[in-house]
Amino acid sequence: MIPGSTTANADARGRRMPRRLTGLILLAPALAVTVGLFGGGLFLGLLQSLGHLPAAGFDTLTTAHFANLFRDPGFLRSLALTTYIAATATVIASLISVGLALMLATLKRHSRLLTFILQIPLTVPHLVVAVAMIFLLAPAGLFARMAVAAGLIESAGAFPLLVNDPWGIGMILTYVWKEVPFITLM
């Protein structure tokens, strides 16, 4: 018996097993399936990325595919843009979330309403948010039309390009909107 542990079940000889060990034994089948499926999928994906695909006649391992990938300037630009968007959205969302978390802690009376408002983006799937942001931020979108109606701009074409722009502003705004509730509530 482990000092300081409580006992829960007896083994075949009648000895008591520690409660933690019993929990691990009961959890082992589910963990084995999860680790096996996840780890197996990662392992097979790695093998296939190295060129091992016997069903298609490829059975030699090679890193040539990765070398070709990293020589492609389009891939490197895409990787740089992805890293920039992810890092920028995360930093902005973290700064906003820290402020909101502090606000939640100090405004106890209104925290239920703020928590409810923060939970709204959690229920919306990422794909739906992406399509909605295109409808909102596009030059012919809702925000551009509202700006024209308010007299802020002459035509919808004068609205700043936020969709397919080189800086990824629309994508950053979308990710920030989706990340803030997660970070704040954590």
Secondary structure, DSSP 8 states (H G I E B T S, - for coil): --TT--EEEE-TTS-EEEHHHHHHHHHHHHHHHHHHHHHHHHHHHHHHHTT-BGGGTB----SHHHHHHHH-HHHHHHHHHHHHHHHHHHHHHHHHHHHHHHHHHH-TTTHHHHHHHHHHHHHS-HHHHHHHHHHHHSTTSHHHHHHHHTTSSSSGGGS---SS-TT-HHHHHHHHHHHHHHHHH-
